[in-house]
Amino acid sequence: MKSKKNKRSRRSYQYHAVTFKLSQGQYRSLRNYCKARKTTPIKLIKRCISRFISNYEYEIPPELYVTENQLALFEDDLGG
């Protein structure tokens, strides 16, 4: 018989739903692609965005921020 001290506590997870809309053609294409690859649309989408949802949980590197100076370069080209 195991005591309560040996039982590991279960970690609680909090999930958030993210929704977006696809056209009928886009959804049919996604469904056909997943059927050919024997996967699900959720697994495919999570795999595609995994580098964005796993690396920046706590901190974003400074080089990924867009500064005002970078945007001004494009505005000067259009005004000339």
PyMOL Python script that loads the backbone (N, CA, C, O; Angstrom):
from pymol import cmd

cmd.read_pdbstr("""\
ATOM      1  N   MET A   1       0.837  -1.173   0.000  1.00  0.00           N
ATOM      2  CA  MET A   1       0.000   0.000   0.000  1.00  0.00           C
ATOM      3  C   MET A   1       0.890   1.246   0.000  1.00  0.00           C
ATOM      4  O   MET A   1       1.801   1.369   0.818  1.00  0.00           O
ATOM      5  N   LYS A   2       0.609   2.183  -0.943  1.00  0.00           N
ATOM      6  CA  LYS A   2       1.411   3.400  -1.045  1.00  0.00           C
ATOM      7  C   LYS A   2       0.827   4.500  -0.180  1.00  0.00           C
ATOM      8  O   LYS A   2      -0.389   4.648  -0.056  1.00  0.00           O
ATOM      9  N   SER A   3       1.718   5.259   0.405  1.00  0.00           N
ATOM     10  CA  SER A   3       1.260   6.382   1.216  1.00  0.00           C
ATOM     11  C   SER A   3       1.060   7.606   0.327  1.00  0.00           C
ATOM     12  O   SER A   3       1.491   7.622  -0.826  1.00  0.00           O
ATOM     13  N   LYS A   4       0.409   8.621   0.865  1.00  0.00           N
ATOM     14  CA  LYS A   4       0.136   9.834   0.102  1.00  0.00           C
ATOM     15  C   LYS A   4       1.407  10.617  -0.206  1.00  0.00           C
ATOM     16  O   LYS A   4       1.442  11.372  -1.178  1.00  0.00           O
ATOM     17  N   LYS A   5       2.446  10.453   0.599  1.00  0.00           N
ATOM     18  CA  LYS A   5       3.682  11.184   0.379  1.00  0.00           C
ATOM     19  C   LYS A   5       4.378  10.732  -0.905  1.00  0.00           C
ATOM     20  O   LYS A   5       5.053  11.535  -1.550  1.00  0.00           O
ATOM     21  N   ASN A   6       4.228   9.482  -1.281  1.00  0.00           N
ATOM     22  CA  ASN A   6       4.887   8.972  -2.480  1.00  0.00           C
ATOM     23  C   ASN A   6       4.152   9.334  -3.761  1.00  0.00           C
ATOM     24  O   ASN A   6       4.724   9.243  -4.848  1.00  0.00           O
ATOM     25  N   LYS A   7       2.910   9.740  -3.651  1.00  0.00           N
ATOM     26  CA  LYS A   7       2.129  10.076  -4.832  1.00  0.00           C
ATOM     27  C   LYS A   7       2.549  11.459  -5.334  1.00  0.00           C
ATOM     28  O   LYS A   7       2.589  12.422  -4.568  1.00  0.00           O
ATOM     29  N   ARG A   8       2.859  11.543  -6.627  1.00  0.00           N
ATOM     30  CA  ARG A   8       3.295  12.807  -7.210  1.00  0.00           C
ATOM     31  C   ARG A   8       2.088  13.699  -7.480  1.00  0.00           C
ATOM     32  O   ARG A   8       1.035  13.234  -7.917  1.00  0.00           O
ATOM     33  N   SER A   9       2.261  14.967  -7.214  1.00  0.00           N
ATOM     34  CA  SER A   9       1.159  15.892  -7.484  1.00  0.00           C
ATOM     35  C   SER A   9       1.119  16.198  -8.978  1.00  0.00           C
ATOM     36  O   SER A   9       2.157  16.289  -9.635  1.00  0.00           O
ATOM     37  N   ARG A  10      -0.061  16.352  -9.488  1.00  0.00           N
ATOM     38  CA  ARG A  10      -0.253  16.586 -10.907  1.00  0.00           C
ATOM     39  C   ARG A  10      -0.170  18.078 -11.192  1.00  0.00           C
ATOM     40  O   ARG A  10      -0.762  18.889 -10.480  1.00  0.00           O
ATOM     41  N   ARG A  11       0.562  18.431 -12.226  1.00  0.00           N
ATOM     42  CA  ARG A  11       0.718  19.821 -12.601  1.00  0.00           C
ATOM     43  C   ARG A  11      -0.546  20.284 -13.317  1.00  0.00           C
ATOM     44  O   ARG A  11      -1.075  19.578 -14.176  1.00  0.00           O
ATOM     45  N   SER A  12      -1.021  21.459 -12.965  1.00  0.00           N
ATOM     46  CA  SER A  12      -2.216  21.987 -13.617  1.00  0.00           C
ATOM     47  C   SER A  12      -1.791  22.842 -14.814  1.00  0.00           C
ATOM     48  O   SER A  12      -0.884  23.667 -14.715  1.00  0.00           O
ATOM     49  N   TYR A  13      -2.453  22.630 -15.922  1.00  0.00           N
ATOM     50  CA  TYR A  13      -2.176  23.373 -17.146  1.00  0.00           C
ATOM     51  C   TYR A  13      -3.345  24.288 -17.441  1.00  0.00           C
ATOM     52  O   TYR A  13      -4.496  23.966 -17.144  1.00  0.00           O
ATOM     53  N   GLN A  14      -3.038  25.420 -18.023  1.00  0.00           N
ATOM     54  CA  GLN A  14      -4.077  26.346 -18.430  1.00  0.00           C
ATOM     55  C   GLN A  14      -3.985  26.497 -19.943  1.00  0.00           C
ATOM     56  O   GLN A  14      -2.917  26.809 -20.469  1.00  0.00           O
ATOM     57  N   TYR A  15      -5.074  26.282 -20.636  1.00  0.00           N
ATOM     58  CA  TYR A  15      -5.096  26.350 -22.089  1.00  0.00           C
ATOM     59  C   TYR A  15      -5.903  27.553 -22.534  1.00  0.00           C
ATOM     60  O   TYR A  15      -6.816  27.996 -21.838  1.00  0.00           O
ATOM     61  N   HIS A  16      -5.558  28.078 -23.705  1.00  0.00           N
ATOM     62  CA  HIS A  16      -6.273  29.199 -24.296  1.00  0.00           C
ATOM     63  C   HIS A  16      -6.659  28.820 -25.717  1.00  0.00           C
ATOM     64  O   HIS A  16      -5.841  28.290 -26.469  1.00  0.00           O
ATOM     65  N   ALA A  17      -7.884  29.089 -26.078  1.00  0.00           N
ATOM     66  CA  ALA A  17      -8.362  28.776 -27.417  1.00  0.00           C
ATOM     67  C   ALA A  17      -7.980  29.900 -28.376  1.00  0.00           C
ATOM     68  O   ALA A  17      -8.126  31.080 -28.057  1.00  0.00           O
ATOM     69  N   VAL A  18      -7.496  29.524 -29.539  1.00  0.00           N
ATOM     70  CA  VAL A  18      -7.167  30.468 -30.605  1.00  0.00           C
ATOM     71  C   VAL A  18      -7.987  30.050 -31.814  1.00  0.00           C
ATOM     72  O   VAL A  18      -7.915  28.900 -32.248  1.00  0.00           O
ATOM     73  N   THR A  19      -8.759  30.968 -32.357  1.00  0.00           N
ATOM     74  CA  THR A  19      -9.600  30.628 -33.498  1.00  0.00           C
ATOM     75  C   THR A  19      -9.278  31.540 -34.675  1.00  0.00           C
ATOM     76  O   THR A  19      -8.870  32.687 -34.496  1.00  0.00           O
ATOM     77  N   PHE A  20      -9.465  31.022 -35.859  1.00  0.00           N
ATOM     78  CA  PHE A  20      -9.354  31.812 -37.082  1.00  0.00           C
ATOM     79  C   PHE A  20     -10.213  31.152 -38.138  1.00  0.00           C
ATOM     80  O   PHE A  20     -10.568  29.979 -38.020  1.00  0.00           O
ATOM     81  N   LYS A  21     -10.543  31.900 -39.159  1.00  0.00           N
ATOM     82  CA  LYS A  21     -11.450  31.403 -40.178  1.00  0.00           C
ATOM     83  C   LYS A  21     -10.687  31.063 -41.448  1.00  0.00           C
ATOM     84  O   LYS A  21      -9.722  31.736 -41.811  1.00  0.00           O
ATOM     85  N   LEU A  22     -11.132  30.017 -42.111  1.00  0.00           N
ATOM     86  CA  LEU A  22     -10.593  29.612 -43.402  1.00  0.00           C
ATOM     87  C   LEU A  22     -11.730  29.603 -44.413  1.00  0.00           C
ATOM     88  O   LEU A  22     -12.881  29.331 -44.070  1.00  0.00           O
ATOM     89  N   SER A  23     -11.395  29.904 -45.658  1.00  0.00           N
ATOM     90  CA  SER A  23     -12.408  29.785 -46.691  1.00  0.00           C
ATOM     91  C   SER A  23     -12.691  28.301 -46.918  1.00  0.00           C
ATOM     92  O   SER A  23     -11.966  27.438 -46.424  1.00  0.00           O
ATOM     93  N   GLN A  24     -13.733  28.024 -47.655  1.00  0.00           N
ATOM     94  CA  GLN A  24     -14.100  26.639 -47.901  1.00  0.00           C
ATOM     95  C   GLN A  24     -12.995  25.912 -48.671  1.00  0.00           C
ATOM     96  O   GLN A  24     -12.695  24.753 -48.387  1.00  0.00           O
ATOM     97  N   GLY A  25     -12.401  26.591 -49.633  1.00  0.00           N
ATOM     98  CA  GLY A  25     -11.310  25.994 -50.409  1.00  0.00           C
ATOM     99  C   GLY A  25     -10.072  25.744 -49.567  1.00  0.00           C
ATOM    100  O   GLY A  25      -9.419  24.710 -49.704  1.00  0.00           O
ATOM    101  N   GLN A  26      -9.747  26.704 -48.684  1.00  0.00           N
ATOM    102  CA  GLN A  26      -8.594  26.547 -47.808  1.00  0.00           C
ATOM    103  C   GLN A  26      -8.793  25.376 -46.858  1.00  0.00           C
ATOM    104  O   GLN A  26      -7.870  24.593 -46.631  1.00  0.00           O
ATOM    105  N   TYR A  27     -10.000  25.251 -46.301  1.00  0.00           N
ATOM    106  CA  TYR A  27     -10.273  24.155 -45.380  1.00  0.00           C
ATOM    107  C   TYR A  27     -10.214  22.814 -46.106  1.00  0.00           C
ATOM    108  O   TYR A  27      -9.678  21.846 -45.565  1.00  0.00           O
ATOM    109  N   ARG A  28     -10.750  22.742 -47.308  1.00  0.00           N
ATOM    110  CA  ARG A  28     -10.705  21.508 -48.089  1.00  0.00           C
ATOM    111  C   ARG A  28      -9.254  21.128 -48.411  1.00  0.00           C
ATOM    112  O   ARG A  28      -8.889  19.953 -48.364  1.00  0.00           O
ATOM    113  N   SER A  29      -8.441  22.121 -48.734  1.00  0.00           N
ATOM    114  CA  SER A  29      -7.023  21.886 -49.009  1.00  0.00           C
ATOM    115  C   SER A  29      -6.305  21.387 -47.758  1.00  0.00           C
ATOM    116  O   SER A  29      -5.515  20.446 -47.826  1.00  0.00           O
ATOM    117  N   LEU A  30      -6.578  22.014 -46.624  1.00  0.00           N
ATOM    118  CA  LEU A  30      -5.974  21.590 -45.357  1.00  0.00           C
ATOM    119  C   LEU A  30      -6.377  20.162 -45.011  1.00  0.00           C
ATOM    120  O   LEU A  30      -5.540  19.355 -44.606  1.00  0.00           O
ATOM    121  N   ARG A  31      -7.649  19.858 -45.171  1.00  0.00           N
ATOM    122  CA  ARG A  31      -8.149  18.523 -44.858  1.00  0.00           C
ATOM    123  C   ARG A  31      -7.518  17.468 -45.770  1.00  0.00           C
ATOM    124  O   ARG A  31      -7.147  16.391 -45.304  1.00  0.00           O
ATOM    125  N   ASN A  32      -7.393  17.770 -47.067  1.00  0.00           N
ATOM    126  CA  ASN A  32      -6.773  16.825 -48.004  1.00  0.00           C
ATOM    127  C   ASN A  32      -5.291  16.622 -47.703  1.00  0.00           C
ATOM    128  O   ASN A  32      -4.786  15.503 -47.785  1.00  0.00           O
ATOM    129  N   TYR A  33      -4.596  17.703 -47.353  1.00  0.00           N
ATOM    130  CA  TYR A  33      -3.177  17.599 -47.015  1.00  0.00           C
ATOM    131  C   TYR A  33      -2.990  16.712 -45.788  1.00  0.00           C
ATOM    132  O   TYR A  33      -2.115  15.846 -45.763  1.00  0.00           O
ATOM    133  N   CYS A  34      -3.820  16.936 -44.774  1.00  0.00           N
ATOM    134  CA  CYS A  34      -3.715  16.149 -43.537  1.00  0.00           C
ATOM    135  C   CYS A  34      -4.064  14.683 -43.785  1.00  0.00           C
ATOM    136  O   CYS A  34      -3.457  13.788 -43.197  1.00  0.00           O
ATOM    137  N   LYS A  35      -5.020  14.446 -44.638  1.00  0.00           N
ATOM    138  CA  LYS A  35      -5.393  13.070 -44.953  1.00  0.00           C
ATOM    139  C   LYS A  35      -4.243  12.351 -45.656  1.00  0.00           C
ATOM    140  O   LYS A  35      -3.981  11.181 -45.377  1.00  0.00           O
ATOM    141  N   ALA A  36      -3.565  13.037 -46.555  1.00  0.00           N
ATOM    142  CA  ALA A  36      -2.440  12.441 -47.279  1.00  0.00           C
ATOM    143  C   ALA A  36      -1.260  12.172 -46.351  1.00  0.00           C
ATOM    144  O   ALA A  36      -0.542  11.189 -46.530  1.00  0.00           O
ATOM    145  N   ARG A  37      -1.056  13.039 -45.362  1.00  0.00           N
ATOM    146  CA  ARG A  37       0.075  12.902 -44.435  1.00  0.00           C
ATOM    147  C   ARG A  37      -0.288  12.116 -43.183  1.00  0.00           C
ATOM    148  O   ARG A  37       0.560  11.908 -42.314  1.00  0.00           O
ATOM    149  N   LYS A  38      -1.547  11.675 -43.082  1.00  0.00           N
ATOM    150  CA  LYS A  38      -2.049  10.917 -41.930  1.00  0.00           C
ATOM    151  C   LYS A  38      -1.804  11.662 -40.614  1.00  0.00           C
ATOM    152  O   LYS A  38      -1.217  11.126 -39.674  1.00  0.00           O
ATOM    153  N   THR A  39      -2.264  12.889 -40.578  1.00  0.00           N
ATOM    154  CA  THR A  39      -2.170  13.718 -39.386  1.00  0.00           C
ATOM    155  C   THR A  39      -3.476  14.481 -39.220  1.00  0.00           C
ATOM    156  O   THR A  39      -4.391  14.329 -40.030  1.00  0.00           O
ATOM    157  N   THR A  40      -3.567  15.287 -38.192  1.00  0.00           N
ATOM    158  CA  THR A  40      -4.763  16.094 -37.973  1.00  0.00           C
ATOM    159  C   THR A  40      -4.431  17.563 -38.225  1.00  0.00           C
ATOM    160  O   THR A  40      -3.268  17.954 -38.130  1.00  0.00           O
ATOM    161  N   PRO A  41      -5.431  18.380 -38.543  1.00  0.00           N
ATOM    162  CA  PRO A  41      -5.159  19.809 -38.748  1.00  0.00           C
ATOM    163  C   PRO A  41      -4.536  20.480 -37.529  1.00  0.00           C
ATOM    164  O   PRO A  41      -3.666  21.337 -37.682  1.00  0.00           O
ATOM    165  N   ILE A  42      -4.964  20.108 -36.314  1.00  0.00           N
ATOM    166  CA  ILE A  42      -4.406  20.714 -35.102  1.00  0.00           C
ATOM    167  C   ILE A  42      -2.926  20.382 -34.971  1.00  0.00           C
ATOM    168  O   ILE A  42      -2.120  21.263 -34.674  1.00  0.00           O
ATOM    169  N   LYS A  43      -2.558  19.119 -35.187  1.00  0.00           N
ATOM    170  CA  LYS A  43      -1.144  18.731 -35.095  1.00  0.00           C
ATOM    171  C   LYS A  43      -0.312  19.436 -36.155  1.00  0.00           C
ATOM    172  O   LYS A  43       0.814  19.853 -35.884  1.00  0.00           O
ATOM    173  N   LEU A  44      -0.859  19.573 -37.364  1.00  0.00           N
ATOM    174  CA  LEU A  44      -0.147  20.255 -38.448  1.00  0.00           C
ATOM    175  C   LEU A  44       0.095  21.718 -38.101  1.00  0.00           C
ATOM    176  O   LEU A  44       1.206  22.222 -38.262  1.00  0.00           O
ATOM    177  N   ILE A  45      -0.943  22.399 -37.627  1.00  0.00           N
ATOM    178  CA  ILE A  45      -0.817  23.823 -37.295  1.00  0.00           C
ATOM    179  C   ILE A  45       0.143  24.022 -36.134  1.00  0.00           C
ATOM    180  O   ILE A  45       0.965  24.938 -36.168  1.00  0.00           O
ATOM    181  N   LYS A  46       0.055  23.181 -35.102  1.00  0.00           N
ATOM    182  CA  LYS A  46       0.979  23.306 -33.968  1.00  0.00           C
ATOM    183  C   LYS A  46       2.418  23.066 -34.395  1.00  0.00           C
ATOM    184  O   LYS A  46       3.326  23.743 -33.913  1.00  0.00           O
ATOM    185  N   ARG A  47       2.638  22.110 -35.295  1.00  0.00           N
ATOM    186  CA  ARG A  47       3.990  21.843 -35.768  1.00  0.00           C
ATOM    187  C   ARG A  47       4.526  23.023 -36.577  1.00  0.00           C
ATOM    188  O   ARG A  47       5.706  23.363 -36.482  1.00  0.00           O
ATOM    189  N   CYS A  48       3.658  23.643 -37.371  1.00  0.00           N
ATOM    190  CA  CYS A  48       4.078  24.780 -38.193  1.00  0.00           C
ATOM    191  C   CYS A  48       4.426  26.016 -37.364  1.00  0.00           C
ATOM    192  O   CYS A  48       5.332  26.765 -37.726  1.00  0.00           O
ATOM    193  N   ILE A  49       3.722  26.235 -36.266  1.00  0.00           N
ATOM    194  CA  ILE A  49       3.973  27.431 -35.456  1.00  0.00           C
ATOM    195  C   ILE A  49       4.804  27.134 -34.213  1.00  0.00           C
ATOM    196  O   ILE A  49       4.945  27.999 -33.349  1.00  0.00           O
ATOM    197  N   SER A  50       5.350  25.944 -34.108  1.00  0.00           N
ATOM    198  CA  SER A  50       6.061  25.556 -32.882  1.00  0.00           C
ATOM    199  C   SER A  50       7.251  26.462 -32.573  1.00  0.00           C
ATOM    200  O   SER A  50       7.523  26.715 -31.400  1.00  0.00           O
ATOM    201  N   ARG A  51       7.960  26.954 -33.569  1.00  0.00           N
ATOM    202  CA  ARG A  51       9.112  27.819 -33.269  1.00  0.00           C
ATOM    203  C   ARG A  51       8.689  29.163 -32.707  1.00  0.00           C
ATOM    204  O   ARG A  51       9.471  29.818 -32.018  1.00  0.00           O
ATOM    205  N   PHE A  52       7.455  29.589 -32.993  1.00  0.00           N
ATOM    206  CA  PHE A  52       6.962  30.851 -32.446  1.00  0.00           C
ATOM    207  C   PHE A  52       6.357  30.680 -31.062  1.00  0.00           C
ATOM    208  O   PHE A  52       6.384  31.615 -30.262  1.00  0.00           O
ATOM    209  N   ILE A  53       5.808  29.501 -30.761  1.00  0.00           N
ATOM    210  CA  ILE A  53       5.121  29.324 -29.481  1.00  0.00           C
ATOM    211  C   ILE A  53       5.995  28.692 -28.410  1.00  0.00           C
ATOM    212  O   ILE A  53       5.543  28.514 -27.280  1.00  0.00           O
ATOM    213  N   SER A  54       7.239  28.348 -28.738  1.00  0.00           N
ATOM    214  CA  SER A  54       8.072  27.706 -27.735  1.00  0.00           C
ATOM    215  C   SER A  54       9.288  28.534 -27.313  1.00  0.00           C
ATOM    216  O   SER A  54       9.837  28.292 -26.238  1.00  0.00           O
ATOM    217  N   ASN A  55       9.720  29.487 -28.112  1.00  0.00           N
ATOM    218  CA  ASN A  55      10.975  30.185 -27.816  1.00  0.00           C
ATOM    219  C   ASN A  55      10.828  31.512 -27.081  1.00  0.00           C
ATOM    220  O   ASN A  55      11.797  31.990 -26.491  1.00  0.00           O
ATOM    221  N   TYR A  56       9.652  32.115 -27.099  1.00  0.00           N
ATOM    222  CA  TYR A  56       9.525  33.479 -26.595  1.00  0.00           C
ATOM    223  C   TYR A  56       8.548  33.593 -25.434  1.00  0.00           C
ATOM    224  O   TYR A  56       7.869  34.610 -25.295  1.00  0.00           O
ATOM    225  N   GLU A  57       8.472  32.574 -24.609  1.00  0.00           N
ATOM    226  CA  GLU A  57       7.489  32.581 -23.526  1.00  0.00           C
ATOM    227  C   GLU A  57       7.754  33.684 -22.500  1.00  0.00           C
ATOM    228  O   GLU A  57       6.811  34.316 -22.023  1.00  0.00           O
ATOM    229  N   TYR A  58       8.997  33.919 -22.159  1.00  0.00           N
ATOM    230  CA  TYR A  58       9.304  34.876 -21.102  1.00  0.00           C
ATOM    231  C   TYR A  58       9.975  36.141 -21.609  1.00  0.00           C
ATOM    232  O   TYR A  58       9.800  37.207 -21.019  1.00  0.00           O
ATOM    233  N   GLU A  59      10.725  36.047 -22.671  1.00  0.00           N
ATOM    234  CA  GLU A  59      11.523  37.186 -23.096  1.00  0.00           C
ATOM    235  C   GLU A  59      11.677  37.179 -24.611  1.00  0.00           C
ATOM    236  O   GLU A  59      11.871  36.125 -25.217  1.00  0.00           O
ATOM    237  N   ILE A  60      11.588  38.363 -25.221  1.00  0.00           N
ATOM    238  CA  ILE A  60      11.783  38.487 -26.653  1.00  0.00           C
ATOM    239  C   ILE A  60      13.141  39.134 -26.879  1.00  0.00           C
ATOM    240  O   ILE A  60      13.431  40.171 -26.281  1.00  0.00           O
ATOM    241  N   PRO A  61      13.989  38.544 -27.735  1.00  0.00           N
ATOM    242  CA  PRO A  61      15.303  39.138 -28.001  1.00  0.00           C
ATOM    243  C   PRO A  61      15.157  40.531 -28.624  1.00  0.00           C
ATOM    244  O   PRO A  61      14.262  40.745 -29.441  1.00  0.00           O
ATOM    245  N   PRO A  62      16.017  41.472 -28.253  1.00  0.00           N
ATOM    246  CA  PRO A  62      15.912  42.856 -28.762  1.00  0.00           C
ATOM    247  C   PRO A  62      15.979  42.951 -30.288  1.00  0.00           C
ATOM    248  O   PRO A  62      15.363  43.845 -30.870  1.00  0.00           O
ATOM    249  N   GLU A  63      16.708  42.057 -30.943  1.00  0.00           N
ATOM    250  CA  GLU A  63      16.845  42.155 -32.409  1.00  0.00           C
ATOM    251  C   GLU A  63      15.544  41.831 -33.150  1.00  0.00           C
ATOM    252  O   GLU A  63      15.447  42.089 -34.350  1.00  0.00           O
ATOM    253  N   LEU A  64      14.555  41.279 -32.470  1.00  0.00           N
ATOM    254  CA  LEU A  64      13.282  40.974 -33.122  1.00  0.00           C
ATOM    255  C   LEU A  64      12.302  42.145 -33.078  1.00  0.00           C
ATOM    256  O   LEU A  64      11.279  42.117 -33.762  1.00  0.00           O
ATOM    257  N   TYR A  65      12.599  43.163 -32.289  1.00  0.00           N
ATOM    258  CA  TYR A  65      11.733  44.326 -32.235  1.00  0.00           C
ATOM    259  C   TYR A  65      11.957  45.210 -33.458  1.00  0.00           C
ATOM    260  O   TYR A  65      13.089  45.362 -33.915  1.00  0.00           O
ATOM    261  N   VAL A  66      10.892  45.789 -33.984  1.00  0.00           N
ATOM    262  CA  VAL A  66      10.986  46.737 -35.087  1.00  0.00           C
ATOM    263  C   VAL A  66      11.007  48.130 -34.480  1.00  0.00           C
ATOM    264  O   VAL A  66      10.140  48.475 -33.677  1.00  0.00           O
ATOM    265  N   THR A  67      11.997  48.930 -34.862  1.00  0.00           N
ATOM    266  CA  THR A  67      12.117  50.276 -34.314  1.00  0.00           C
ATOM    267  C   THR A  67      11.516  51.287 -35.283  1.00  0.00           C
ATOM    268  O   THR A  67      11.261  50.972 -36.445  1.00  0.00           O
ATOM    269  N   GLU A  68      11.298  52.482 -34.803  1.00  0.00           N
ATOM    270  CA  GLU A  68      10.733  53.543 -35.641  1.00  0.00           C
ATOM    271  C   GLU A  68      11.676  53.900 -36.773  1.00  0.00           C
ATOM    272  O   GLU A  68      11.220  54.236 -37.866  1.00  0.00           O
ATOM    273  N   ASN A  69      12.988  53.835 -36.539  1.00  0.00           N
ATOM    274  CA  ASN A  69      13.966  54.172 -37.576  1.00  0.00           C
ATOM    275  C   ASN A  69      13.866  53.221 -38.766  1.00  0.00           C
ATOM    276  O   ASN A  69      14.039  53.640 -39.911  1.00  0.00           O
ATOM    277  N   GLN A  70      13.591  51.959 -38.504  1.00  0.00           N
ATOM    278  CA  GLN A  70      13.471  51.009 -39.599  1.00  0.00           C
ATOM    279  C   GLN A  70      12.251  51.335 -40.456  1.00  0.00           C
ATOM    280  O   GLN A  70      12.296  51.175 -41.676  1.00  0.00           O
ATOM    281  N   LEU A  71      11.177  51.784 -39.843  1.00  0.00           N
ATOM    282  CA  LEU A  71       9.985  52.121 -40.604  1.00  0.00           C
ATOM    283  C   LEU A  71      10.183  53.412 -41.387  1.00  0.00           C
ATOM    284  O   LEU A  71       9.621  53.556 -42.472  1.00  0.00           O
ATOM    285  N   ALA A  72      10.957  54.345 -40.873  1.00  0.00           N
ATOM    286  CA  ALA A  72      11.176  55.625 -41.539  1.00  0.00           C
ATOM    287  C   ALA A  72      11.952  55.428 -42.845  1.00  0.00           C
ATOM    288  O   ALA A  72      11.779  56.215 -43.775  1.00  0.00           O
ATOM    289  N   LEU A  73      12.784  54.418 -42.939  1.00  0.00           N
ATOM    290  CA  LEU A  73      13.534  54.175 -44.169  1.00  0.00           C
ATOM    291  C   LEU A  73      12.590  53.944 -45.353  1.00  0.00           C
ATOM    292  O   LEU A  73      12.836  54.424 -46.460  1.00  0.00           O
ATOM    293  N   PHE A  74      11.533  53.219 -45.108  1.00  0.00           N
ATOM    294  CA  PHE A  74      10.595  52.925 -46.199  1.00  0.00           C
ATOM    295  C   PHE A  74       9.779  54.154 -46.566  1.00  0.00           C
ATOM    296  O   PHE A  74       9.439  54.335 -47.735  1.00  0.00           O
ATOM    297  N   GLU A  75       9.459  54.999 -45.598  1.00  0.00           N
ATOM    298  CA  GLU A  75       8.677  56.206 -45.871  1.00  0.00           C
ATOM    299  C   GLU A  75       9.467  57.205 -46.705  1.00  0.00           C
ATOM    300  O   GLU A  75       8.875  57.894 -47.535  1.00  0.00           O
ATOM    301  N   ASP A  76      10.804  57.314 -46.514  1.00  0.00           N
ATOM    302  CA  ASP A  76      11.637  58.233 -47.276  1.00  0.00           C
ATOM    303  C   ASP A  76      11.675  57.830 -48.748  1.00  0.00           C
ATOM    304  O   ASP A  76      11.711  58.700 -49.618  1.00  0.00           O
ATOM    305  N   ASP A  77      11.668  56.548 -49.040  1.00  0.00           N
ATOM    306  CA  ASP A  77      11.727  56.095 -50.428  1.00  0.00           C
ATOM    307  C   ASP A  77      10.444  56.451 -51.187  1.00  0.00           C
ATOM    308  O   ASP A  77      10.494  56.732 -52.384  1.00  0.00           O
ATOM    309  N   LEU A  78       9.304  56.440 -50.505  1.00  0.00           N
ATOM    310  CA  LEU A  78       8.042  56.728 -51.165  1.00  0.00           C
ATOM    311  C   LEU A  78       7.839  58.239 -51.387  1.00  0.00           C
ATOM    312  O   LEU A  78       7.167  58.640 -52.338  1.00  0.00           O
ATOM    313  N   GLY A  79       8.412  59.061 -50.524  1.00  0.00           N
ATOM    314  CA  GLY A  79       8.194  60.505 -50.611  1.00  0.00           C
ATOM    315  C   GLY A  79       9.070  61.193 -51.646  1.00  0.00           C
ATOM    316  O   GLY A  79       8.785  62.335 -52.005  1.00  0.00           O
ATOM    317  N   GLY A  80      10.109  60.559 -52.135  1.00  0.00           N
ATOM    318  CA  GLY A  80      11.100  61.174 -52.990  1.00  0.00           C
ATOM    319  C   GLY A  80      10.695  61.298 -54.367  1.00  0.00           C
ATOM    320  O   GLY A  80      11.455  61.806 -55.191  1.00  0.00           O
TER     321      GLY A  80
END
""", "prot")
cmd.dss("prot")
cmd.show_as("cartoon", "prot")
cmd.util.cbc("prot")
cmd.orient("prot")
